[in-house]
Amino acid sequence: MTYLESAAKFYSEVAETPDVGLCCVQSTPLQLPGLKIPLQMQEMNYGCGTTVHAAELSGAPTVLYVGVGGGLEALQFSYFSRRAGAVIAVDPVDEMRQAAARNLELAAEDNDWFETSFVELRQGDAFSLPVADASVDVVAQNCLFNIFEPEDLTRALQETYRVLKPGGRLVMSDPIATRAIPEHLQQDDRLRAMCLSGALTYEQYVQRIIKAGFGQVEVRTRRPYRLLDKENYSMDENLLLESLDTVSFKVDIADDGACVFTGKTAIYTGPHSYFDDQAGHILTLGVPVAVCDKTARNMAKSHPQQVVVTDSTWHYDGGGCC
């Protein structure tokens, strides 16, 4: 079997028999007023973070969710888009779609506001999404794309770019590696399916997103989630994996490169009340302003005596001046 066939077989098994805490940490489902999550759905929460960010979901967007899992995040997305077909959930594994359908039926019994028609389950995969060009507002995936080998990841990212409307958002949560994962682990298909051996480094991951055409990438959170110890995984030293939540926008890439926000700020410390870098950024004296990494780098280089640039916090939720 190819590694993708092995992954499909693996997830057909865990669709039939939920494996609590599979692949990543047991992340706590987003708590929302009036939302009740069935136990079976929560047990199938196969993700390392969350793709459901309320700030991204105003205006009842059409959401395409790739890799439905147990239906948890499809249900959460429908909380913000309460209309038939507002959430399209795609999965190539029959058993997983069937399990999600059962879980969504249970959710409809527990939640008066929810109707199963809000979520449309479709057969399909990340390389050929069953929706038209520029037809959805948000594409989301949780702990799926990290399974793909690098060139397949590029294919999947390009496909999300195709189906997003201009200005649309790709919301992802994936493991990343703090250094390159050894080859013998990358070749282990079961570990790859479990989200333990296919992760790229942060730099590689973000560059793949930009290569697909996304002009702005924002890091929502970056945190440790799993340690591969050297004894059990036959390595010379321990390897830390992290969970990375990002939102990437379908906007043009600027001539001087994409904007990547990681929580850096720029602070003007000079003799005047404000600072204008003549490139669209105005800083008030002493007030931190969120800037992308590119702008932070340019300001630190061109005005080192007047502008202090803070380190990445690995959290950004908008409000910057880039």
N, C-alpha and C positions, 0 to 999 in steps of 0.2 A: 504494500500500500504506500501511496505517497503520504507525506506528512499531513496534508489536508484531509485525506481519507481517514488517517489515524485519528485526527482531531474530531472528525465527524462521528466516528465510531465511539470515541470516548464520551462525547456529549450526548449521544443517544442513550448511553448507559446511565449517565447521571440524571438524564431527564426522567427515566423510569424509576430510579432510586436516588432521591436527593442526597447529596454529599455536603453536609453543612460545613461551611468554611473552606470549600474547595477553591483552589488556585490562588487565592489571595487572603487577606485578612477578612474576618467577619465584619464587614463594614455595617454600621448602623443605618437602617433606612431613614431617609429624610422624614422628619416629623412635620406634618401639615395639619392644620385644624380640619376636623371632619374626615380625615383619611384613615381608614382601617385596612391594614395589610394582613391577608390570610397567612396563617402559620406556614403552610406549604410553600407559598410564594416567597416568604422570607427565608425559608430553608434553602431555596434555590437562588439565593442572592450571590451569583457567581461573578463578583466584581471587586476591584481593588480600591474603588473610590466611588464617586458619583458623577453623573453627567447632568443631573437635574439642578439647575441653578435658577432660582426664581427671577433674577434680574434679566436672564436671557429669554424669558418666556412671556413677556407682556404682549398683549394684542392677540391672544389665542392663535399662536403660530401653527402651521402644519409641520409636524415632526416626523422624520424618518429615522427609525431606530434599527440599527444593524446588529443582528444577533440577539434575538428576543429573550433568551434565557427563560427564566420562570415568569416573565411578564411584569416584574416589579417596577422597573423604570418606565415601561410603557404605561402602566397604571398611573404613576406619578406624573408623567407628561400630560396624560389626559385630564388630570386635575386642573391644569391651566388651559386646556383646550377642550371644552365640553361640548363636542359636536361629533356627529358621525364621520368616521374616516379621518379625524384630525391627526391621529397617530397611526402611522404605517410601520408595522414591525416585520422585519424580513429575517428569515432564518432558513438555511438549507437543510436542516435536520428535521425530518418529519416528527420524530418523537418529541423534540423540543417545542415545536409549534403546538402539538397536541397538548403537552403539559401546560404550556402558557395559556391555551384556550380554557383548559379546566380551571386553572388558577384565576383567570379573569371572570369566569362564571361565579366562583366563590366570592371574588371581590364585589361583584354586582349584588350579591346577597347581603354583604356587610356594609355597603356604601349606597345610601339612597340616591346620591347625586350621579353615580356612575352607571353607564350602560355599556354593555359589551360592544355595541356598534361604534363606540368612540375609538376602539383599537381594531385596525384591520390587519390580520395576519396574512402575510404573503410568502410563498415559496420563492427563494432567490438567494444569491450570495453577494458578498461585498465587491466582487469583480464585475458583476452585471446586475446592477440594482434595477428592480422592476418598476421604475418610475421615469417620467419624462424629464428631458433637460430643463433646468432652471424652474423646477416645479415645487420645491419645498423650502421652508424658511430655516429649518434646523435639521441637521443630521447629527445623530449621536451614536456612540458605541462605547461600551464599557468592557475593557479587558478582553477584547477580541483581536484588535489589529496587532497586538504584540506577539500573537501566535505566528503571524506571517513572516516568511523570509523577506529580506529587504526589498527585492524587486517586486514581490507580491504586495508588500506594504505600499509601495509607490503606486501600483495599479489601483489598489483600494482607495487611496487618497485622491487620485485623479478622478475616480468614479464619484466620490462624494462631491468633488468640485463641480462635476458635470451637472448633478441634479439640484444643486443649491441655486436659489435665486441670487442675483447680484446683491451683495451686502449680507448674504446669508451666513449662518454660523455653523461651524463644525465643532461639536462638543465631544471631547474624548477623555477617557480615563484609562491609563495604561501603566504597567510597570516599566521602569527604565533601570538600567544597570549603571553602577558607579564606575565600572570599567568593563572592557570587552569580556563577554562570557566565553569561557574556553570552548574549543571546538567540540570536545567530546560531550559536553552538555547540550550544545546546540543541535547535535545530531540525535539526541534522545527525543523521539517523537512524543512520548508520554509526558515527559517533563515540559516540552514545548506546549502541549495541549493544556497542561496545568498552569500555564503562565509563569514558568520558572526558568526557562532557558532560551526564550526567543527575544528577550528585551534588548533594545539598542541603548547606547548611552544617550544622555540628554541632548548633546550636540548633534548626534546622528539623527535622532528622532525629530528634532525641530527642523533640521535642514531638509528632511524628507517632506515635511509639511509645506515648507516654503517652495521646494522644488515642484510640488503639485500645483502651485500658483497662488497660494494664500499670502496676501500682502501684510496681514497683521495677525500675530499670535500672542495670546495673553495667558499667562500661567495663573491658574486659580489657586492651586496648592501643590506642594511637593513635600513628601514626607517619607520616612523609612517605612517599609512594610514587611520585608522578609530578609533574613540572613541565610545565605547558603554557606554552611560551615565546611571547612576544608577537609575534615575527616569523612563526612558522609557523602561529599560530592567530589572527592578525589582531586583536590586543588592544593596549590602551595600556600594559599592564604584565603581567609574568609572573603566572601563577596557580598556586599550589601546591595539589595534591590530597593528601589523607591517607587512610590506611587505618584504619578503625575497627572493632574487634571488641567486640561487646556481648553481654551476657546479660540478657534481660528476663523478669521473673517474672509469671505470671498470679496476682497477688494484688490485693486491693482497694486502690484509691488512697485514701490517708489524707485526712481532712477538710482538712488544710493543704497537700495536694499530694503528688505522687509523690516517692519517694526515689530520687535519682540519685547513684550513687557514682562519683567520678572520681579517687579516691586522696587526698582531703583527710584530714587528721588534726586533732584538737583536743587541746591540751596544757594541763593545769591548772598554774598557776604561783603560786597563792595561799598563804595562811598555814596552811592545814589539810592533813590527810593525804589528803583526797579532796574531790571536788566533785560535788554532786548538783543537776542543773538542774531537778529536779522534773518532768521530762518523759520520764523513762525512760533518762537518760544519766548514768552515773557515771564520773568521771575520777579516776584515781589521780595524786597529785602527780608531775609531771615525766614521766609516761608517755604517749607519743602513742597515741591511740585513733582508729581509722578511723571516720569519720562521713560521712553523706551530705551533699551540697552544701547542702541545706535546713537541716539541723542546724548545719552549720558557719556558715552565714549568720546563723542565729538566735543562736548563742553569741557570735559576734563582735560582734553588735549589742547583746546584753543584758549581756554580761560582758566588755567590751573590756580591762579591767585585770587580769582573772584568767585568761582563756583565750586562748592563742595558736592561731591557725588557720593551718595550712600550705597551700601552693598545691597544685593538682591535679597528681598525678604521671601521670595518664592510665593508671593500672594499678590494679586492685582485684581481689582474689581471695577476699574474704570476711573474716570476723573482726571486723567493725565492731560498734558497739553500737546502731545504729539499728534 
